[in-house]
Amino acid sequence: MRVIPTTIPEVLLLEPKVFGDPRGFFYESWNRRTFAELGLDADFVQDNHSKSQRNVVRGLHYQIEHAQGKLVRVTAGTVYDVAVDLRRSSPTFGLWVGFTLSAEDRRMAWIPPGFAHGFCVTSESAEFLYKTTDYYSPADERTLLWNDPQLAIPWPLTGEPLLAAKDVTGRPFGQAETFA
């Protein structure tokens, strides 16, 4: 597994070793020992899978209690993935990092607890899988406004965004609940 650093040191791109032959390919998307050797000793408790069409923006979501670390990947299509640091004690508090994930490159991303996370589908459709380190807790879920001018995330939309109601009414960064 190759680790590719991002501009926020705790958010990592992970490139698995892919073994291919005329039949197709194989790779390990999760191995506790390998990840622990990389310093990512995560205990995953839940897997999630979504399918979305082009211009769907999901996020920016986080849980104020039961904060979730996420190992994310795309199994069909392409997305622009974003993580926003909401940890007040961090030197990167309020900063965000974005990158492309695709089924073709098979890269994964580690988004640690304390970050808001979201993505925008840039292909016709995309399937997105992610493992979480804590269970979904609707009472603790929060949404950071996806298009907050203070964050100025350049979402690669090719039309109007398709949003859930909670994403339309997300809180601006300056009013968002954050972590210690």
N, CA, C and O atoms as a DFTB+ gen file, in Angstrom:
720 C
 N C O
     1  1       0.856      -1.179       0.000
     2  2       0.000       0.000       0.000
     3  2       0.893       1.230       0.000
     4  3       1.777       1.376       0.845
     5  1       0.649       2.103      -0.954
     6  2       1.416       3.346      -1.036
     7  2       0.574       4.462      -0.436
     8  3      -0.607       4.600      -0.755
     9  1       1.192       5.262       0.440
    10  2       0.524       6.396       1.070
    11  2       0.913       7.660       0.314
    12  3       2.093       7.931       0.095
    13  1      -0.099       8.428      -0.079
    14  2       0.117       9.684      -0.784
    15  2      -0.359      10.804       0.139
    16  3      -1.557      10.916       0.399
    17  1       0.555      11.630       0.635
    18  2       0.136      12.696       1.550
    19  2      -0.702      13.753       0.837
    20  3      -0.591      13.951      -0.373
    21  1      -1.541      14.424       1.619
    22  2      -2.311      15.564       1.120
    23  2      -1.854      16.809       1.868
    24  3      -0.962      16.732       2.713
    25  1      -2.448      17.938       1.570
    26  2      -2.049      19.181       2.237
    27  2      -2.479      19.221       3.698
    28  3      -2.002      20.066       4.455
    29  1      -3.361      18.332       4.103
    30  2      -3.698      18.165       5.525
    31  2      -3.092      16.826       5.932
    32  3      -3.553      15.784       5.466
    33  1      -2.072      16.824       6.787
    34  2      -1.289      15.611       7.044
    35  2      -2.093      14.383       7.482
    36  3      -1.702      13.260       7.164
    37  1      -3.191      14.561       8.193
    38  2      -3.947      13.410       8.686
    39  2      -4.873      12.804       7.631
    40  3      -5.309      11.663       7.780
    41  1      -5.173      13.540       6.583
    42  2      -6.002      13.019       5.485
    43  2      -5.048      12.410       4.465
    44  3      -4.158      13.085       3.947
    45  1      -5.246      11.133       4.188
    46  2      -4.299      10.411       3.335
    47  2      -4.992       9.780       2.132
    48  3      -6.115       9.288       2.234
    49  1      -4.310       9.802       1.004
    50  2      -4.711       8.999      -0.141
    51  2      -3.945       7.689      -0.055
    52  3      -2.751       7.685       0.246
    53  1      -4.608       6.601      -0.310
    54  2      -3.997       5.283      -0.200
    55  2      -4.135       4.564      -1.534
    56  3      -5.229       4.453      -2.087
    57  1      -3.020       4.085      -2.032
    58  2      -3.007       3.399      -3.316
    59  2      -2.655       1.929      -3.079
    60  3      -1.508       1.601      -2.779
    61  1      -3.650       1.046      -3.216
    62  2      -3.375      -0.368      -2.957
    63  2      -2.554      -1.002      -4.070
    64  3      -2.505      -0.498      -5.192
    65  1      -1.914      -2.111      -3.740
    66  2      -1.238      -2.908      -4.763
    67  2      -2.330      -3.685      -5.497
    68  3      -3.080      -4.451      -4.891
    69  1      -2.406      -3.476      -6.795
    70  2      -3.422      -4.133      -7.616
    71  2      -2.741      -5.209      -8.455
    72  3      -1.747      -4.948      -9.131
    73  1      -3.280      -6.402      -8.403
    74  2      -2.749      -7.531      -9.162
    75  2      -3.728      -7.835     -10.283
    76  3      -4.869      -8.229     -10.041
    77  1      -3.263      -7.647     -11.517
    78  2      -4.135      -7.867     -12.661
    79  2      -3.611      -8.923     -13.600
    80  3      -2.407      -9.169     -13.680
    81  1      -4.527      -9.543     -14.308
    82  2      -4.193     -10.492     -15.359
    83  2      -5.361     -10.500     -16.346
    84  3      -6.301      -9.724     -16.178
    85  1      -5.327     -11.346     -17.359
    86  2      -6.397     -11.314     -18.360
    87  2      -7.810     -11.533     -17.788
    88  3      -8.797     -11.184     -18.434
    89  1      -7.907     -12.103     -16.592
    90  2      -9.226     -12.334     -15.981
    91  2      -9.799     -11.089     -15.328
    92  3     -11.012     -10.993     -15.141
    93  1      -8.940     -10.126     -14.976
    94  2      -9.395      -8.941     -14.260
    95  2      -8.336      -8.488     -13.266
    96  3      -7.150      -8.438     -13.594
    97  1      -8.768      -8.156     -12.040
    98  2      -7.824      -7.670     -11.038
    99  2      -8.250      -8.135      -9.652
   100  3      -9.370      -8.600      -9.441
   101  1      -7.305      -7.991      -8.707
   102  2      -7.537      -8.279      -7.290
   103  2      -6.730      -7.287      -6.481
   104  3      -5.597      -6.964      -6.839
   105  1      -7.310      -6.796      -5.382
   106  2      -6.535      -6.025      -4.412
   107  2      -7.221      -6.089      -3.057
   108  3      -8.433      -6.285      -2.958
   109  1      -6.412      -5.917      -2.013
   110  2      -6.949      -5.830      -0.654
   111  2      -7.358      -4.396      -0.399
   112  3      -6.522      -3.495      -0.462
   113  1      -8.622      -4.170      -0.113
   114  2      -9.063      -2.815       0.206
   115  2      -8.953      -2.545       1.706
   116  3      -8.965      -1.390       2.131
   117  1      -8.848      -3.596       2.502
   118  2      -8.684      -3.418       3.943
   119  2      -7.968      -4.619       4.519
   120  3      -8.342      -5.764       4.268
   121  1      -6.933      -4.345       5.293
   122  2      -6.202      -5.364       6.029
   123  2      -5.742      -4.684       7.312
   124  3      -4.912      -3.775       7.268
   125  1      -6.266      -5.112       8.441
   126  2      -5.983      -4.463       9.723
   127  2      -4.483      -4.337       9.983
   128  3      -4.019      -3.280      10.411
   129  1      -3.726      -5.395       9.732
   130  2      -2.284      -5.377       9.996
   131  2      -1.575      -4.354       9.097
   132  3      -0.751      -3.577       9.579
   133  1      -1.886      -4.351       7.806
   134  2      -1.262      -3.400       6.875
   135  2      -1.563      -1.965       7.281
   136  3      -0.671      -1.118       7.296
   137  1      -2.824      -1.695       7.611
   138  2      -3.194      -0.339       7.991
   139  2      -2.550       0.065       9.317
   140  3      -2.154       1.220       9.478
   141  1      -2.439      -0.864      10.265
   142  2      -1.778      -0.558      11.536
   143  2      -0.306      -0.204      11.296
   144  3       0.230       0.694      11.944
   145  1       0.342      -0.907      10.370
   146  2       1.734      -0.602      10.034
   147  2       1.869       0.802       9.447
   148  3       2.934       1.414       9.534
   149  1       0.794       1.310       8.851
   150  2       0.789       2.674       8.307
   151  2       0.402       3.708       9.367
   152  3       0.345       4.905       9.086
   153  1       0.136       3.229      10.598
   154  2      -0.279       4.129      11.665
   155  2      -1.775       4.379      11.690
   156  3      -2.237       5.288      12.380
   157  1      -2.539       3.589      10.952
   158  2      -3.993       3.729      10.901
   159  2      -4.633       2.517      11.573
   160  3      -5.131       1.609      10.908
   161  1      -4.609       2.524      12.889
   162  2      -5.145       1.399      13.642
   163  2      -6.629       1.636      13.902
   164  3      -7.044       1.842      15.043
   165  1      -7.413       1.607      12.848
   166  2      -8.842       1.905      12.931
   167  2      -9.641       0.639      13.186
   168  3      -9.306      -0.439      12.694
   169  1     -10.693       0.790      13.957
   170  2     -11.619      -0.310      14.229
   171  2     -12.930       0.035      13.523
   172  3     -13.730       0.814      14.042
   173  1     -13.149      -0.535      12.359
   174  2     -14.342      -0.222      11.588
   175  2     -15.536      -1.027      12.082
   176  3     -15.422      -2.216      12.381
   177  1     -16.695      -0.352      12.163
   178  2     -17.901      -0.987      12.695
   179  2     -19.059      -0.982      11.702
   180  3     -20.071      -1.643      11.938
   181  1     -18.933      -0.255      10.604
   182  2     -20.044      -0.122       9.672
   183  2     -19.517       0.126       8.265
   184  3     -18.544       0.859       8.083
   185  1     -20.157      -0.484       7.268
   186  2     -19.871      -0.219       5.852
   187  2     -21.095       0.441       5.236
   188  3     -22.228       0.065       5.536
   189  1     -20.863       1.431       4.371
   190  2     -21.947       2.124       3.673
   191  2     -21.653       2.129       2.177
   192  3     -20.494       2.128       1.762
   193  1     -22.709       2.135       1.379
   194  2     -22.584       2.081      -0.078
   195  2     -23.665       2.979      -0.663
   196  3     -24.846       2.814      -0.355
   197  1     -23.266       3.931      -1.508
   198  2     -24.249       4.797      -2.166
   199  2     -24.013       4.800      -3.666
   200  3     -22.904       4.560      -4.144
   201  1     -25.086       5.078      -4.392
   202  2     -24.989       5.288      -5.838
   203  2     -25.635       6.628      -6.130
   204  3     -26.716       6.927      -5.622
   205  1     -24.978       7.432      -6.944
   206  2     -25.458       8.780      -7.243
   207  2     -25.189       9.101      -8.702
   208  3     -24.322       8.497      -9.335
   209  1     -25.937      10.053      -9.227
   210  2     -25.748      10.487     -10.614
   211  2     -24.896      11.747     -10.667
   212  3     -24.595      12.358      -9.641
   213  1     -24.515      12.122     -11.880
   214  2     -23.671      13.304     -12.096
   215  2     -24.279      14.526     -11.394
   216  3     -25.496      14.710     -11.381
   217  1     -23.411      15.348     -10.817
   218  2     -23.751      16.600     -10.131
   219  2     -24.428      16.408      -8.778
   220  3     -24.854      17.389      -8.169
   221  1     -24.540      15.181      -8.294
   222  2     -24.993      14.988      -6.918
   223  2     -23.864      15.422      -6.001
   224  3     -22.718      15.002      -6.166
   225  1     -24.195      16.264      -5.037
   226  2     -23.254      16.635      -3.979
   227  2     -23.814      16.048      -2.694
   228  3     -24.947      16.345      -2.315
   229  1     -23.035      15.226      -2.030
   230  2     -23.413      14.646      -0.734
   231  2     -22.441      15.214       0.296
   232  3     -21.234      14.982       0.226
   233  1     -22.986      15.958       1.249
   234  2     -22.143      16.504       2.294
   235  2     -22.255      18.007       2.359
   236  3     -22.982      18.640       1.593
   237  1     -21.565      18.519       3.231
   238  2     -20.416      18.034       3.994
   239  2     -20.919      17.547       5.366
   240  3     -21.393      18.350       6.169
   241  1     -20.819      16.253       5.631
   242  2     -21.420      15.643       6.812
   243  2     -20.374      15.281       7.868
   244  3     -19.218      14.990       7.563
   245  1     -20.832      15.312       9.126
   246  2     -20.020      14.835      10.248
   247  2     -20.946      14.570      11.421
   248  3     -22.109      14.974      11.408
   249  1     -20.428      13.893      12.428
   250  2     -21.170      13.642      13.662
   251  2     -20.423      14.311      14.797
   252  3     -19.243      14.035      15.018
   253  1     -21.107      15.193      15.524
   254  2     -20.452      15.958      16.586
   255  2     -20.102      15.063      17.775
   256  3     -19.061      15.253      18.403
   257  1     -20.936      14.116      18.082
   258  2     -20.606      13.032      19.026
   259  2     -20.483      11.786      18.155
   260  3     -21.008      11.752      17.042
   261  1     -19.805      10.783      18.645
   262  2     -19.603       9.571      17.847
   263  2     -18.946       9.920      16.508
   264  3     -19.353       9.421      15.458
   265  1     -17.936      10.774      16.560
   266  2     -17.233      11.193      15.342
   267  2     -16.715       9.957      14.607
   268  3     -16.207       9.017      15.218
   269  1     -16.854       9.981      13.303
   270  2     -16.486       8.836      12.488
   271  2     -15.212       9.094      11.686
   272  3     -15.090      10.115      11.009
   273  1     -14.273       8.168      11.768
   274  2     -13.209       8.101      10.788
   275  2     -13.773       7.330       9.610
   276  3     -14.586       6.425       9.795
   277  1     -13.350       7.678       8.392
   278  2     -13.901       7.019       7.204
   279  2     -12.783       6.598       6.255
   280  3     -11.863       7.365       5.970
   281  1     -12.884       5.374       5.778
   282  2     -12.041       4.890       4.694
   283  2     -12.954       4.827       3.477
   284  3     -13.864       4.000       3.421
   285  1     -12.712       5.700       2.502
   286  2     -13.640       5.861       1.380
   287  2     -13.006       5.431       0.064
   288  3     -11.797       5.556      -0.133
   289  1     -13.855       4.918      -0.838
   290  2     -13.391       4.537      -2.174
   291  2     -14.558       4.517      -3.139
   292  3     -15.719       4.450      -2.735
   293  1     -14.234       4.574      -4.411
   294  2     -15.223       4.547      -5.477
   295  2     -15.082       3.225      -6.217
   296  3     -13.975       2.838      -6.591
   297  1     -16.205       2.524      -6.433
   298  2     -16.157       1.246      -7.145
   299  2     -16.717       1.343      -8.559
   300  3     -16.550       0.421      -9.356
   301  1     -17.373       2.441      -8.872
   302  2     -17.851       2.700     -10.236
   303  2     -17.901       4.209     -10.419
   304  3     -18.465       4.916      -9.584
   305  1     -17.317       4.710     -11.504
   306  2     -17.364       6.143     -11.775
   307  2     -16.250       6.926     -11.122
   308  3     -15.205       6.387     -10.757
   309  1     -16.513       8.249     -10.982
   310  2     -15.512       9.189     -10.467
   311  2     -16.195      10.235      -9.602
   312  3     -17.291      10.695      -9.920
   313  1     -15.541      10.612      -8.503
   314  2     -16.046      11.680      -7.637
   315  2     -14.915      12.640      -7.294
   316  3     -13.735      12.297      -7.363
   317  1     -15.314      13.850      -6.924
   318  2     -14.403      14.813      -6.308
   319  2     -14.716      14.761      -4.825
   320  3     -15.829      15.087      -4.414
   321  1     -13.748      14.355      -4.021
   322  2     -13.938      14.101      -2.597
   323  2     -13.315      15.235      -1.786
   324  3     -12.249      15.738      -2.141
   325  1     -13.979      15.643      -0.694
   326  2     -13.529      16.784       0.101
   327  2     -13.600      16.456       1.594
   328  3     -14.554      15.832       2.059
   329  1     -12.585      16.881       2.327
   330  2     -12.560      16.793       3.786
   331  2     -12.236      18.176       4.346
   332  3     -11.310      18.838       3.877
   333  1     -12.998      18.609       5.350
   334  2     -12.806      19.915       5.987
   335  2     -12.429      19.677       7.446
   336  3     -13.143      18.975       8.163
   337  1     -11.322      20.252       7.887
   338  2     -10.846      20.082       9.262
   339  2     -11.678      20.934      10.214
   340  3     -11.684      22.162      10.120
   341  1     -12.381      20.271      11.131
   342  2     -13.221      20.961      12.118
   343  2     -12.657      20.843      13.529
   344  3     -13.382      21.047      14.502
   345  1     -11.378      20.519      13.651
   346  2     -10.730      20.374      14.964
   347  2     -10.076      21.703      15.340
   348  3      -9.058      22.082      14.760
   349  1     -10.662      22.413      16.315
   350  2     -10.160      23.737      16.711
   351  2      -8.695      23.706      17.148
   352  3      -7.987      24.699      16.981
   353  1      -8.234      22.595      17.700
   354  2      -6.852      22.505      18.184
   355  2      -5.853      22.198      17.069
   356  3      -4.651      22.119      17.326
   357  1      -6.322      22.026      15.860
   358  2      -5.456      21.649      14.748
   359  2      -4.896      22.879      14.032
   360  3      -5.598      23.880      13.885
   361  1      -3.639      22.814      13.586
   362  2      -3.093      23.926      12.796
   363  2      -3.780      24.070      11.431
   364  3      -3.628      25.098      10.771
   365  1      -4.528      23.055      11.009
   366  2      -5.239      23.133       9.729
   367  2      -6.751      23.336       9.930
   368  3      -7.541      23.087       9.020
   369  1      -7.143      23.790      11.131
   370  2      -8.553      24.057      11.410
   371  2      -9.137      25.005      10.356
   372  3      -8.565      26.054      10.063
   373  1     -10.281      24.617       9.796
   374  2     -10.951      25.453       8.807
   375  2     -10.440      25.289       7.387
   376  3     -10.990      25.878       6.457
   377  1      -9.395      24.495       7.210
   378  2      -8.885      24.246       5.866
   379  2      -9.530      22.987       5.309
   380  3     -10.023      22.140       6.054
   381  1      -9.517      22.879       4.000
   382  2     -10.076      21.706       3.349
   383  2      -9.085      21.162       2.334
   384  3      -8.181      21.864       1.881
   385  1      -9.273      19.902       1.990
   386  2      -8.485      19.259       0.948
   387  2      -9.466      18.511       0.047
   388  3     -10.427      17.904       0.519
   389  1      -9.201      18.568      -1.259
   390  2     -10.045      17.872      -2.225
   391  2      -9.196      17.096      -3.210
   392  3      -8.073      17.493      -3.519
   393  1      -9.730      15.987      -3.705
   394  2      -9.013      15.132      -4.639
   395  2     -10.022      14.275      -5.385
   396  3     -11.164      14.115      -4.953
   397  1      -9.592      13.737      -6.493
   398  2     -10.430      12.857      -7.290
   399  2     -10.202      11.413      -6.871
   400  3      -9.066      10.975      -6.686
   401  1     -11.296      10.683      -6.727
   402  2     -11.253       9.238      -6.508
   403  2     -12.040       8.595      -7.638
   404  3     -13.093       9.094      -8.034
   405  1     -11.526       7.491      -8.154
   406  2     -12.238       6.824      -9.239
   407  2     -12.097       5.309      -9.135
   408  3     -11.185       4.788      -8.494
   409  1     -13.025       4.629      -9.785
   410  2     -12.941       3.173      -9.860
   411  2     -11.698       2.771     -10.656
   412  3     -11.101       1.724     -10.405
   413  1     -11.322       3.605     -11.603
   414  2     -10.178       3.298     -12.458
   415  2      -8.860       3.334     -11.698
   416  3      -8.034       2.437     -11.864
   417  1      -8.644       4.360     -10.861
   418  2      -7.354       4.440     -10.154
   419  2      -7.342       3.642      -8.851
   420  3      -6.275       3.369      -8.301
   421  1      -8.516       3.268      -8.359
   422  2      -8.682       2.410      -7.172
   423  2      -8.081       3.000      -5.895
   424  3      -7.897       2.292      -4.905
   425  1      -7.780       4.287      -5.923
   426  2      -7.274       4.914      -4.703
   427  2      -8.386       5.022      -3.672
   428  3      -9.570       5.103      -3.998
   429  1      -7.961       5.021      -2.421
   430  2      -8.868       5.199      -1.295
   431  2      -8.406       6.432      -0.532
   432  3      -7.296       6.921      -0.745
   433  1      -9.253       6.929       0.351
   434  2      -8.843       8.051       1.199
   435  2      -9.216       7.736       2.643
   436  3     -10.261       7.148       2.920
   437  1      -8.343       8.140       3.544
   438  2      -8.596       8.063       4.979
   439  2      -8.976       9.463       5.440
   440  3      -8.194      10.407       5.322
   441  1     -10.203       9.581       5.971
   442  2     -10.703      10.834       6.535
   443  2     -10.849      10.592       8.039
   444  3     -11.749       9.858       8.448
   445  1      -9.994      11.186       8.872
   446  2     -10.046      10.890      10.303
   447  2     -11.259      11.517      10.992
   448  3     -11.909      12.394      10.424
   449  1     -11.564      11.071      12.212
   450  2     -12.614      11.740      12.990
   451  2     -12.249      13.217      13.164
   452  3     -11.073      13.573      13.239
   453  1     -13.269      14.063      13.227
   454  2     -13.033      15.490      13.400
   455  2     -13.090      16.274      12.101
   456  3     -12.813      17.473      12.085
   457  1     -13.445      15.609      11.018
   458  2     -13.541      16.243       9.708
   459  2     -14.963      16.140       9.178
   460  3     -15.644      15.137       9.396
   461  1     -15.409      17.181       8.482
   462  2     -16.625      17.079       7.679
   463  2     -16.191      16.470       6.347
   464  3     -15.080      16.708       5.875
   465  1     -17.085      15.683       5.750
   466  2     -16.735      14.975       4.523
   467  2     -17.874      15.062       3.525
   468  3     -19.047      15.031       3.897
   469  1     -17.515      15.171       2.252
   470  2     -18.517      15.156       1.195
   471  2     -17.880      14.866      -0.144
   472  3     -16.657      14.816      -0.276
   473  1     -18.735      14.674      -1.136
   474  2     -18.230      14.434      -2.484
   475  2     -19.237      14.885      -3.522
   476  3     -20.426      15.048      -3.246
   477  1     -18.721      15.080      -4.729
   478  2     -19.508      15.470      -5.899
   479  2     -19.236      14.451      -7.000
   480  3     -18.081      14.145      -7.297
   481  1     -20.297      13.930      -7.600
   482  2     -20.136      12.947      -8.674
   483  2     -19.804      13.677      -9.973
   484  3     -20.536      14.569     -10.400
   485  1     -18.691      13.285     -10.595
   486  2     -18.242      13.935     -11.824
   487  2     -18.395      13.048     -13.060
   488  3     -18.178      13.512     -14.179
   489  1     -18.761      11.800     -12.875
   490  2     -19.038      10.893     -13.989
   491  2     -20.552      10.774     -14.151
   492  3     -21.305      11.366     -13.377
   493  1     -20.999      10.024     -15.135
   494  2     -22.442       9.850     -15.363
   495  2     -23.137       9.374     -14.089
   496  3     -24.216       9.858     -13.745
   497  1     -22.515       8.424     -13.394
   498  2     -22.966       7.974     -12.076
   499  2     -21.744       7.443     -11.342
   500  3     -20.688       7.238     -11.942
   501  1     -21.894       7.222     -10.048
   502  2     -20.778       6.690      -9.261
   503  2     -21.323       5.883      -8.091
   504  3     -22.377       6.186      -7.531
   505  1     -20.577       4.856      -7.745
   506  2     -20.861       4.084      -6.538
   507  2     -19.727       4.337      -5.568
   508  3     -18.551       4.238      -5.920
   509  1     -20.099       4.666      -4.336
   510  2     -19.173       5.132      -3.310
   511  2     -19.312       4.220      -2.099
   512  3     -20.415       4.037      -1.586
   513  1     -18.204       3.646      -1.638
   514  2     -18.206       2.769      -0.473
   515  2     -17.343       3.379       0.607
   516  3     -16.286       3.946       0.331
   517  1     -17.807       3.256       1.858
   518  2     -16.954       3.708       2.940
   519  2     -17.202       2.940       4.223
   520  3     -18.327       2.577       4.568
   521  1     -16.092       2.712       4.912
   522  2     -16.087       2.073       6.223
   523  2     -16.033       3.184       7.260
   524  3     -15.373       4.200       7.044
   525  1     -16.726       3.001       8.392
   526  2     -16.706       4.016       9.443
   527  2     -16.261       3.413      10.763
   528  3     -16.466       2.228      11.027
   529  1     -15.646       4.253      11.588
   530  2     -15.136       3.809      12.888
   531  2     -16.164       3.947      14.007
   532  3     -15.904       3.525      15.134
   533  1     -17.321       4.527      13.716
   534  2     -18.410       4.580      14.689
   535  2     -19.716       4.457      13.918
   536  3     -19.772       4.683      12.709
   537  1     -20.757       4.094      14.644
   538  2     -22.057       3.881      14.025
   539  2     -22.721       5.199      13.665
   540  3     -22.449       6.232      14.278
   541  1     -23.593       5.156      12.666
   542  2     -24.382       6.320      12.292
   543  2     -25.291       6.685      13.453
   544  3     -25.980       5.830      14.009
   545  1     -25.289       7.957      13.812
   546  2     -26.099       8.461      14.919
   547  2     -26.862       9.690      14.429
   548  3     -26.323      10.797      14.448
   549  1     -28.112       9.509      13.991
   550  2     -28.876      10.631      13.427
   551  2     -28.946      11.851      14.351
   552  3     -28.929      12.985      13.872
   553  1     -29.024      11.636      15.649
   554  2     -29.121      12.760      16.590
   555  2     -27.838      13.597      16.610
   556  3     -27.874      14.779      16.952
   557  1     -26.716      12.992      16.249
   558  2     -25.428      13.684      16.288
   559  2     -24.967      14.186      14.928
   560  3     -23.944      14.864      14.831
   561  1     -25.712      13.859      13.878
   562  2     -25.305      14.260      12.535
   563  2     -25.427      15.764      12.355
   564  3     -26.413      16.377      12.764
   565  1     -24.413      16.343      11.738
   566  2     -24.387      17.764      11.415
   567  2     -24.008      17.912       9.949
   568  3     -23.387      17.025       9.363
   569  1     -24.387      19.037       9.367
   570  2     -24.058      19.303       7.969
   571  2     -23.462      20.691       7.848
   572  3     -24.060      21.685       8.260
   573  1     -22.277      20.736       7.276
   574  2     -21.593      21.982       6.960
   575  2     -22.051      22.385       5.559
   576  3     -22.104      21.543       4.663
   577  1     -22.377      23.643       5.364
   578  2     -22.880      24.120       4.082
   579  2     -21.875      23.845       2.968
   580  3     -20.744      24.330       3.009
   581  1     -22.282      23.085       2.001
   582  2     -21.400      22.606       0.934
   583  2     -20.803      23.748       0.106
   584  3     -19.685      23.631      -0.396
   585  1     -21.545      24.855      -0.039
   586  2     -21.073      25.962      -0.875
   587  2     -20.787      27.229      -0.066
   588  3     -20.948      28.340      -0.569
   589  1     -20.368      27.060       1.172
   590  2     -20.041      28.189       2.036
   591  2     -18.947      29.043       1.386
   592  3     -17.874      28.530       1.069
   593  1     -19.209      30.347       1.185
   594  2     -18.200      31.215       0.556
   595  2     -16.889      31.288       1.347
   596  3     -15.827      31.503       0.762
   597  1     -16.956      31.112       2.667
   598  2     -15.731      31.154       3.470
   599  2     -14.811      29.987       3.102
   600  3     -13.592      30.153       3.075
   601  1     -15.367      28.828       2.823
   602  2     -14.559      27.674       2.433
   603  2     -14.149      27.759       0.964
   604  3     -13.038      27.367       0.607
   605  1     -15.028      28.261       0.121
   606  2     -14.766      28.462      -1.316
   607  2     -14.260      27.189      -2.002
   608  3     -13.257      27.213      -2.716
   609  1     -14.962      26.093      -1.779
   610  2     -14.600      24.826      -2.421
   611  2     -15.051      24.886      -3.886
   612  3     -16.227      25.127      -4.158
   613  1     -14.139      24.671      -4.821
   614  2     -14.498      24.743      -6.247
   615  2     -15.072      23.407      -6.750
   616  3     -14.405      22.682      -7.487
   617  1     -16.289      23.095      -6.353
   618  2     -16.921      21.844      -6.769
   619  2     -16.970      21.786      -8.297
   620  3     -17.393      22.756      -8.925
   621  1     -16.557      20.695      -8.902
   622  2     -16.517      20.582     -10.366
   623  2     -17.874      20.193     -10.963
   624  3     -18.007      19.138     -11.585
   625  1     -18.846      21.029     -10.774
   626  2     -20.192      20.781     -11.283
   627  2     -20.282      21.146     -12.762
   628  3     -19.643      22.092     -13.221
   629  1     -21.078      20.388     -13.494
   630  2     -21.319      20.692     -14.908
   631  2     -22.768      21.108     -15.135
   632  3     -23.228      21.192     -16.273
   633  1     -23.473      21.365     -14.053
   634  2     -24.874      21.777     -14.081
   635  2     -25.292      22.125     -12.669
   636  3     -24.451      22.312     -11.790
   637  1     -26.586      22.211     -12.456
   638  2     -27.087      22.501     -11.112
   639  2     -26.796      21.323     -10.185
   640  3     -26.924      20.170     -10.598
   641  1     -26.405      21.596      -8.935
   642  2     -26.158      20.498      -8.007
   643  2     -27.471      19.819      -7.611
   644  3     -28.513      20.465      -7.500
   645  1     -27.397      18.521      -7.404
   646  2     -28.524      17.745      -6.887
   647  2     -28.219      17.481      -5.420
   648  3     -27.237      16.815      -5.089
   649  1     -29.074      18.014      -4.538
   650  2     -28.795      18.029      -3.103
   651  2     -29.951      17.459      -2.293
   652  3     -31.113      17.580      -2.682
   653  1     -29.625      16.844      -1.172
   654  2     -30.627      16.466      -0.182
   655  2     -31.026      17.722       0.587
   656  3     -30.269      18.692       0.639
   657  1     -32.202      17.701       1.177
   658  2     -32.690      18.861       1.942
   659  2     -31.693      19.270       3.023
   660  3     -31.461      20.462       3.226
   661  1     -31.103      18.303       3.717
   662  2     -30.160      18.645       4.798
   663  2     -28.911      19.334       4.268
   664  3     -28.278      20.109       4.986
   665  1     -28.547      19.056       3.003
   666  2     -27.366      19.698       2.430
   667  2     -27.663      21.132       1.984
   668  3     -26.782      21.991       2.009
   669  1     -28.897      21.378       1.581
   670  2     -29.314      22.739       1.208
   671  2     -29.282      23.654       2.426
   672  3     -28.944      24.833       2.313
   673  1     -29.638      23.107       3.601
   674  2     -29.759      23.911       4.826
   675  2     -28.585      23.737       5.781
   676  3     -28.709      24.033       6.970
   677  1     -27.444      23.258       5.279
   678  2     -26.270      23.105       6.134
   679  2     -25.842      24.440       6.732
   680  3     -26.191      25.505       6.223
   681  1     -25.087      24.363       7.810
   682  2     -24.599      25.573       8.487
   683  2     -23.320      26.089       7.854
   684  3     -22.459      25.300       7.465
   685  1     -23.185      27.403       7.745
   686  2     -21.905      27.963       7.303
   687  2     -20.804      27.618       8.312
   688  3     -21.084      27.378       9.486
   689  1     -19.577      27.597       7.854
   690  2     -18.448      27.231       8.715
   691  2     -18.432      28.055      10.006
   692  3     -18.205      27.496      11.079
   693  1     -18.665      29.359       9.927
   694  2     -18.615      30.232      11.097
   695  2     -19.675      29.931      12.145
   696  3     -19.553      30.376      13.286
   697  1     -20.713      29.183      11.781
   698  2     -21.779      28.835      12.720
   699  2     -21.807      27.339      13.050
   700  3     -22.657      26.890      13.818
   701  1     -20.898      26.584      12.484
   702  2     -20.900      25.144      12.651
   703  2     -20.364      24.716      14.013
   704  3     -19.466      25.350      14.568
   705  1     -20.923      23.642      14.537
   706  2     -20.349      23.023      15.733
   707  2     -19.036      22.374      15.314
   708  3     -18.945      21.758      14.252
   709  1     -18.031      22.520      16.153
   710  2     -16.713      21.985      15.824
   711  2     -16.203      21.112      16.971
   712  3     -16.867      20.957      17.996
   713  1     -15.030      20.554      16.779
   714  2     -14.422      19.667      17.756
   715  2     -13.340      20.402      18.519
   716  3     -12.806      21.401      18.039
   717  1     -13.011      19.914      19.706
   718  2     -11.961      20.520      20.540
   719  2     -10.618      20.465      19.858
   720  3      -9.623      20.928      20.415
